[in-house]
Amino acid sequence: MNEAESLTLYQRLTQKCGDPPVLGGVLLNKMLGEGGMGAVFKGFHLRLSIPVAVKVMVSTVRGAQTPLLNEARISARINHPNVV
């Protein structure tokens, strides 16, 4: 994904979710990075009042969500003061 495609992703999120976009109770502030599965945004969880990072998957290939779900499950188990 190049920078133009990333801006398009943010614009699509803005069109779908409002400006600035809110997904699942998280306000997306800016894009932090991108990779093969999607883009990572800096966000703010509105109900918990904490900063968060949100990965938005962009692939439409069937089954592509499996690696992302595995990553989320592994990440959720990490509990360390130096990991956010």
C-alpha positions, 0 to 999 in steps of 0.5 A: 500500500502506498501513501496515496492508497493510505490517504484513500483508506483514511478518506473512506473511513471518514466518509463511512464513519464521520470526520474524524472517523470513529470505529468501535468507540475509538476516535482515529487521530492519524495513521502511524504506519502501514503493512501488507494486511492494513494500516495502523492508526493512533486513536483514543478510546472514548469510553475508557479515555485512553490512547490506543493503536488500531489496525484496520485491515484492508484486504478483501481476500477471503480468509485474510482476517485469520492472521489479524485475529491470531495477532490480536489474540496474541497481543491481548495476552501481553501484560507488561508495563513497557508495552502499550 
